[in-house]
Every structure is written in C-alpha cells, then in structure tokens.
Amino acid sequence: MTGGIANAFTPNGDGINDYWKIKGIENYTNGTVSVFTRDGRQVYQSKGYAVPFDGTFNGKQLPAGVYYYVIDLKSCNLISGNVTILR
C-alpha cells in the first residue's frame, strides 16, 4: 500500500478531516478495514473502504479518544495501529 494512514481526524462536520484517510487503500478492493475500541469492541468494518470511517457507530458519534485498527489487504501482511478521534 502506498501513501499513508492518518493517525487522527476531526469528524465535526466542517468538511476538513471529517473522515479517516487511508491513502492507497482504493487499490485493495478485497481488503478489509476494522476499527476497535480500547476494550476490543469492533465499531467499524468495511470491505474495500468504500465508505470511509466517520467516527460513528450505529449512527451515533463515538467519543474522542484513541481507537485501534487492523487493515487486512489479503495480498500481504496485516497492518495495525491506532487512530485518534478529535472532537
């Protein structure tokens, strides 16, 4: 995967950094992106990242804080790390 994975975003509706950016993910249409809370609860999953993570779960805003992600590109190793929601 080329590009980079943003380590923070600000989903506040101002049109700037409202979604978590993962550069190059569009080249991995079979890959999956999953986001978890600190206690391991999955709050987001997408195949191919067609709908970017906007900091919500079941239509409600998630609290500001650190979340953990796993990106499975299927063609290489898993990528994991953390992303911070700033509100």
SVG drawing of the C-alpha trace seen along z (x, -y; Angstrom):
<svg xmlns="http://www.w3.org/2000/svg" viewBox="-28 -24 32 36">
<polyline fill="none" stroke="black" stroke-width="0.4" points="0.0,0.0 1.4,-3.4 0.7,-6.6 0.0,-6.8 -2.5,-6.2 -3.7,-9.3 -3.2,-8.9 -6.0,-11.4 -9.1,-13.0 -11.8,-15.5 -15.3,-14.4 -17.0,-17.7 -18.9,-18.4 -16.7,-21.3 -15.7,-19.5 -12.0,-19.2 -10.7,-15.9 -14.2,-14.6 -13.2,-11.1 -10.3,-8.8 -7.9,-8.9 -6.0,-5.8 -4.0,-6.7 -3.7,-3.9 -6.5,-1.7 -8.5,-2.0 -6.1,0.3 -7.1,3.2 -10.8,3.7 -10.8,7.1 -9.1,5.8 -10.9,5.1 -10.5,2.3 -11.6,2.8 -11.6,0.3 -11.9,1.2 -12.3,-0.5 -9.6,-0.1 -11.5,2.8 -11.7,4.6 -15.3,3.8 -15.5,3.5 -17.0,0.2 -16.3,0.2 -15.6,2.7 -15.6,2.2 -14.5,4.3 -12.6,2.2 -13.1,-1.0 -16.0,-2.1 -17.5,-4.0 -14.7,-5.8 -14.8,-5.7 -16.5,-8.9 -16.2,-8.4 -19.7,-7.0 -21.1,-3.6 -24.7,-2.7 -25.4,-6.3 -24.0,-7.8 -20.8,-9.8 -18.0,-7.9 -16.3,-9.7 -13.0,-11.4 -10.1,-9.1 -7.7,-6.5 -9.0,-3.6 -7.2,-0.7 -7.3,0.6 -6.4,3.7 -6.1,3.5 -6.1,6.8 -5.0,6.3 -5.3,10.0 -2.2,9.9 0.3,9.1 0.7,8.8 -1.8,7.2 -1.3,3.6 -2.3,2.4 -2.0,-0.7 -4.1,-3.4 -6.1,-6.4 -7.3,-9.3 -10.7,-10.9 -10.5,-14.5 -13.7,-16.4"/>
</svg>
